[in-house]
Every structure is written in C-alpha cells, then in structure tokens.
Amino acid sequence: RDNSFSTISLTQLVDYVYGEGELPEKPALITFDDGNESVYAYAYPLLKQYGMTAVVNILGSASERFSENPDHDVNYSYLTWDEIREMKDSGVMEFGNHTYDLHSDKPGHRGVKKIPGESAEEYQYRIYQDIKLNQRLLAEALGEAPIAFAYPFGYQEEEALDILDSLEFRILMGSYEKQNLITRDPACLFPLRRFNR
C-alpha cells in the first residue's frame, strides 16, 4: 500500500487480458495456497484493515476434514467451509482450486505429475476425478466454481493441460519466481508466476 500497489481480483485480471477492462497502474495479486486456518486468523483481518483482497487456493480434502472436526488450532487446522463462505461473502477473499487430495511432494507422487508406470488413461482419470471433485465442493460452498487452479508445489505436467482446460480454468498458478508480464494474450495466464513469501 505504501508503494502504491493495488490488489486486484482474478476476474479483473481475466477481464483485462480478454480486453474487457483495465488494471490499476501497479496491480498485485496476493495468493495463499492450501487454505490454512492462519489465513482466516491473520491475513483476513489485515486485508480488511488495509482495504485489500487476496486469493486462497483450497485443498479440498483438508477443508472437508476440518469442517467435520471440532478440534481447531491455528497452527495446524485448515479453513472450514463456513469460514470460506464468510470470507467470500465479505468480498475480501476469492478462492481457487488446489486439488482435492493431490498435495504431495513424495518421490513418485508429486502433485499433478504422472506416477511412474501410470498409463495415460489412468493418469487422466485420476487427475480429472480429483480436481473435478474439488471444483464441485468449492462451487457448493461459494455458489460458483473457481476460475483459477494452483499447481501443488508448482509441479506441472503437460498431460494435465487438457484436463484443466476441460474444467474451464481461466488462470493457472505456478511457483516459478519471476514477475509476470500481463498482456491481452490469454497465454500470459498459463501459468502465472508467483514469488513465494
């Protein structure tokens, strides 16, 4: 804020790229991956205080688990569906898809990457079913399906692109740390680069 940056929404970004809107002079997109409850406890109040917005990419299995679990601790809990709805309704937070249960960094099973020995058909079925399930859960919680997908750990897979396209994502988020050049070409959104903090 002190350096004249303005936070923008995913919709503002997409509208600009498709020639249907403008962006402020110094736009910034603040994103949080996984959906940790600390976003609700710490980031959400600060964003409200400073009149800013952000995007939270939700790991569906974690939100589902903690929505059913009364044991909550900001050090390890994840956002509940009620917290997600509250933040969405406030206009402060938007939400993206971070898979239902593919958030893994283990050898042989890294995010949406293909598992060694997995056929193309097995891979496509596994990835599609997982991401589609999270889209459905988020659509039920938010009243609309997310337009953004964040790759777990930034691991990308060429064979996932057709699946992500079929689920109508307008923005893909990676983890490569470099500034984005946003143009009127939709390719600049596939994927967005992000600086990790």
C-alpha positions, 0 to 999 in steps of 0.5 A: 500500500505504501508503494502504491500497489493495488490488489486486484481480483482474478476476474479483473485480471481475466477481464483485462487480458480478454480486453474487457477492462483495465488494471490499476497502474501497479496491480498485485495479486496476493495468493495463499495456497492450501487454505490454512486456518492462519489465513482466516486468523491473520491475513483476513483481518489485515486485508480488511484493515488495509482495504485489500483482497487476496486469493486462497487456493483450497485443498479440498480434502483438508477443508472437508476434514476440518469442517467435520472436526471440532478440534481447531488450532491455528497452527495446524487446522485448515479453513472450514467451509463456513469460514470460506463462505464468510470470507467470500461473502465479505468480498475480501477473499476469492478462492481457487482450486488446489486439488482435492487430495493431490498435495504431495511432494513424495518421490513418485507422487508429486502433485499433478505429475504422472506416477511412474508406470501410470498409463495415460488413461489412468493418469487422466482419470485420476487427475480429472476425478480429483480436481473435478471433485474439488471444483464441485465442493468449492462451487457448493460452498461459494455458489460458483466454481473457481476460475483459477487452479494452483499447481501443488508445489508448482509441479506441472505436467503437460498431460494435465493441460487438457484436463484443466482446460476441460474444467474451464480454468481461466488462470493457472498458478505456478511457483516459478519466481519471476514477475509476470508480464500481463498482456491481452494474450490469454497465454500470459495466464498459463501459468502465472508466476508467483514469488513465494513469501 
